[in-house]
Amino acid sequence: MSEILFYHLERRPLEAVLPTLLEKSLERGWRCVVQCGSEERRDALDSHLWTYNEGSFLPHGTNAQPQPERQPVLLTTTQDNPNGAQVRFLVDAVALDDSSSYVRVVHLFNGHDEEQVQAARQRWREAREEAKTHNHELTYWQQEESGRWVRKA
């Protein structure tokens, strides 16, 4: 059984939300993989995670670098899981063939991008069907005006 979460980003961009979610996952002892839609996005997130907060360090690497299996957080463009991650983050409306090997799968999508919203709706329908056979727990989170996350489903 996996938890499948959908985060509808409206008030804060991915670059503001993702580091916090990664930090919380690492605090729980989980390894993470972030699947991006392009190498350019992967490389931009890689740069961002080194500089987003001067007061913290988020250990990570990319699948383009040596020894991806050693990374607590791996940024990738593929569905592979070389670092044995328990949590998979999906950005840029990418799809995942099978969620069952993860403790948690997190879809992050830009609520101001109609293509991403439509793709997230499709992913929700697919996850709901998969949940019937694998007993996954689905949740949908949306930001309020204050930026606080509220569970909507």
N, C-alpha and C positions, 0 to 999 in steps of 0.2 A: 504494500500500500504506500502510495506517495501522496504528499500534499501538493496540489497544483494551485498556484496563486497567480492572479492577474492583477497587475498594478497599472491603473489608468492614469498616466501622467498628464496633469493639466496645469498645475501651479509651479512645479519645479521640473527642470529638464533631467534627463537620464544622468547627466554628469553630476548632478547634485544628489540624486537619490541612490545610485548604484554604490558609491563608496560606503555609505552607511550600512546598506544591506550586506555588503561583503564583510565589513567589520563585524557585524552582529553574527554572521554565519561562522566566521573564524573563532569568535569568542565561544561558540558552542562546540568547537572542535571539529567543524565540518570543513572539508576541502571543497573548493568551488571551481566551476568552469563557466565562463561567460562566452556564449556563442553569438558572434556578430555576423551581420549580413555581408560584410566586405572586409578585405584586408585593410582598406583605408580607415574604416571605423575601428577595427581592432587596434591599429597602430595609434589612432587618436586617443582611444581609451587608455592604452598603455601609457602614453605620455601624460595624460590627465591624472592617472592614479599615482604617478610619481610626484605630482605637484599640487594636488587638490587641497592639501592641508599641511602647512609647515610643521605642525606639532605632532603629526602621526606618521606611521610607516605602514603601508599596506603591501606585504610581500606578494609579488606576482611576476608572471612572465607570459610569453606568447608561444603559440605552437610553431612559430618561425624561428625560435631560439633553441639552443641545445638543451637537452634534458627536461622536456616539459613535464615528465613524471615527478619531478622534484618540487614543482610549484604548488604552494597552497591555494593560489588563485591562478587559473590559467585562462588567458584570453585566446579564443580560437575562431576559426571560420568553418569548422567541420563538426560533425556529430560525435567524433571520437571523444573518449574520456581517458586520456593517458595518465592523468594524475589521480585517478580513482576518486573523483569528486562525488560527494553525497548530494550536493546542491548544484543545479544547473540553472543559469540565468539565460534567458533568450531575449535578445534585443533585435531591433530592425525587422520585426515581424517574421523572424525565421521559425521554421517548424522543427519539431523533434519527433522522430519515428516512434520512440518507445520511452515512456516516462517511468516505467516500473522499476528500473534499477537505481532510482534516486529517492532520497528521503524527501526532497523538495524540488519542485520545478517552478521557476518564477518567470512569467511572461511580463515584460515591461514594454509598454507601448505609449507612443505620443498621441494624446487625445486631440491634438490639433492637426494631425496628419490623417486624412481620410483613408488613405490606403492602409495605414497601420491599424486604424480602428476596424476597418472591414476584415483585415487579416486576423485581428484579435477575436473578432466575433466567430470567424471560422475555426480558430484554434479552440475557442470555448466549446463550440459544438463537438469538435473532435475529442476534446478532453472529457466532456460529459459522456460521450459514448464509451470511451476507454474506461472511465470510472465504473461503468456498469459491470465490466468483466474483471477489473483489477481492484475494485473497492477504493479508488482514490478519493481524497477529500478535495473538493474544489471551493475556492473562495475568490471573490472579486472585490478589489479595494479601489476606492476613488478618493482623491484629495478634496477637502473642503476649502472654502475661501481662506481659512487660517493656515492651510497647508497640512493640517492633521489628516491622517488616513482614517477612512471610515469604511467598514465592511458593508458592501451593498448586496452581496449574495454569497 
